[in-house]
Amino acid sequence: MVELIVVMVLIAVLAGIGAAAISSGLPGQQLRGAARELAVELRFARAQAIATGQEQVFEMNVVQKSWTSAGKRQGQLPDELEIVATTAREEQPAREVAVIRFFPEGASTGGRVVVKRGDAAWRIDVGWLTGEVTLGRGEGRP
């Protein structure tokens, strides 16, 4: 009987340690997931511009943490994240709105979106000449 109780206590302790390890990793996973989601949507907008031969626009409200993209796709990022976007001024309809436009030949207006949570950050860079979308850790150089 004592052995059974000891085994149950050990299982409970290990389950508690496992739950703590998983929950401490969740904020980082949420941050990385949000950055990947934005990169995928930017790549989709570029691909749509090339495929359809029509300009496509990716628009993000950095205050509301919401975005819209090609094909009327839209999404919302978690409130815990901070978004900093740098885009062409001509493409900025309002202070809190960042726009990246993709052209049929693959080029774009370019920009950078940084997704932060505390000291951790991921950046999404969009090349103006090629429209290439890259994802990397950190805020990068200003």
C-alpha positions as CSV (number, residue, x, y, z in Angstrom):
1,M,0.0,0.0,0.0
2,V,2.8,2.4,0.9
3,E,4.5,1.7,-2.5
4,L,1.3,2.6,-4.3
5,I,1.1,5.9,-2.4
6,V,4.8,6.7,-3.2
7,V,4.2,6.0,-6.9
8,M,1.1,8.2,-7.0
9,V,3.0,11.1,-5.3
10,L,5.9,10.7,-7.7
11,I,3.4,10.8,-10.7
12,A,1.8,14.0,-9.2
13,V,5.1,15.7,-8.7
14,L,6.3,14.9,-12.3
15,A,3.0,16.0,-13.7
16,G,3.3,19.3,-11.8
17,I,6.9,19.8,-13.1
18,G,5.7,19.0,-16.7
19,A,2.8,21.5,-16.5
20,A,5.1,24.2,-15.2
21,A,7.6,23.6,-18.1
22,I,4.9,23.7,-20.7
23,S,3.2,26.8,-19.4
24,S,6.5,28.7,-19.2
25,G,7.2,27.9,-22.9
26,L,3.7,29.1,-24.1
27,P,4.5,32.8,-24.3
28,G,7.5,32.1,-26.5
29,Q,5.4,29.8,-28.7
30,Q,2.7,32.4,-28.9
31,L,5.2,35.0,-30.0
32,R,6.8,32.8,-32.6
33,G,3.4,31.6,-33.9
34,A,2.2,35.2,-34.4
35,A,5.4,36.1,-36.3
36,R,5.1,33.1,-38.5
37,E,1.4,33.8,-39.2
38,L,2.3,37.3,-40.3
39,A,5.1,36.1,-42.5
40,V,2.8,33.5,-44.1
41,E,0.2,36.1,-44.9
42,L,2.7,38.5,-46.4
43,R,4.0,35.7,-48.6
44,F,0.5,34.8,-49.6
45,A,-0.2,38.5,-50.6
46,R,2.9,38.5,-52.7
47,A,2.0,35.2,-54.4
48,Q,-1.5,36.5,-55.1
49,A,-0.1,39.6,-56.7
50,I,2.2,37.5,-59.0
51,A,-0.5,34.9,-59.8
52,T,-3.4,37.4,-60.5
53,G,-1.3,40.2,-62.1
54,Q,-3.0,42.7,-59.8
55,E,-1.6,44.6,-56.8
56,Q,-2.3,43.2,-53.4
57,V,-2.3,45.0,-50.1
58,F,-1.4,43.7,-46.6
59,E,-2.7,46.2,-44.0
60,M,-2.1,46.0,-40.3
61,N,-3.5,48.0,-37.4
62,V,-0.7,48.0,-34.8
63,V,-3.0,49.3,-32.0
64,Q,-5.8,46.8,-32.5
65,K,-3.3,44.1,-33.6
66,S,-5.5,43.1,-36.5
67,W,-4.6,42.6,-40.2
68,T,-6.2,42.1,-43.6
69,S,-4.6,40.7,-46.6
70,A,-5.2,39.4,-50.2
71,G,-8.4,37.4,-50.8
72,K,-10.2,39.2,-47.9
73,R,-8.2,37.2,-45.4
74,Q,-8.0,38.7,-42.0
75,G,-6.8,37.9,-38.5
76,Q,-6.1,39.1,-35.0
77,L,-3.0,38.8,-32.9
78,P,-3.0,38.2,-29.1
79,D,-3.3,41.3,-27.0
80,E,-0.2,40.4,-25.0
81,L,2.0,41.1,-28.0
82,E,3.4,44.5,-29.1
83,I,3.6,45.3,-32.8
84,V,6.1,47.8,-34.3
85,A,5.8,48.4,-38.0
86,T,8.0,50.4,-40.4
87,T,6.6,50.9,-43.9
88,A,6.6,53.5,-46.7
89,R,5.0,56.8,-45.5
90,E,3.1,57.1,-48.8
91,E,1.4,53.8,-47.9
92,Q,0.3,54.8,-44.4
93,P,-3.3,55.9,-44.4
94,A,-3.3,56.5,-40.6
95,R,-0.7,56.6,-37.8
96,E,-1.7,53.3,-36.4
97,V,-2.0,51.5,-39.8
98,A,0.9,50.0,-41.7
99,V,0.5,49.0,-45.3
100,I,2.7,46.9,-47.5
101,R,1.7,46.8,-51.2
102,F,2.8,43.9,-53.5
103,F,3.1,44.4,-57.2
104,P,2.5,41.9,-60.1
105,E,6.2,41.5,-60.9
106,G,6.9,40.5,-57.2
107,A,8.3,43.8,-55.9
108,S,6.7,45.6,-52.9
109,T,6.7,48.9,-51.1
110,G,8.8,47.1,-48.4
111,G,8.8,47.3,-44.7
112,R,9.5,45.6,-41.4
113,V,7.1,44.3,-38.8
114,V,8.5,43.5,-35.3
115,V,6.4,41.4,-33.0
116,K,7.5,41.7,-29.3
117,R,6.7,40.2,-25.9
118,G,8.8,41.5,-23.1
119,D,12.5,41.2,-24.1
120,A,11.8,38.7,-26.9
121,A,11.1,39.8,-30.5
122,W,10.7,38.4,-34.0
123,R,11.0,40.5,-37.1
124,I,9.5,40.1,-40.5
125,D,11.3,42.0,-43.3
126,V,9.8,42.6,-46.7
127,G,12.3,43.6,-49.4
128,W,11.1,46.5,-51.6
129,L,12.9,45.4,-54.7
130,T,12.2,41.7,-54.6
131,G,9.2,41.5,-52.3
132,E,10.9,38.7,-50.5
133,V,9.6,38.0,-47.0
134,T,12.1,36.9,-44.3
135,L,11.5,36.0,-40.7
136,G,14.2,36.3,-38.0
137,R,14.8,36.5,-34.3
138,G,15.3,39.9,-32.6
139,E,14.4,43.4,-33.6
140,G,17.3,43.8,-36.1
141,R,18.9,47.1,-36.9
142,P,16.7,50.1,-37.2
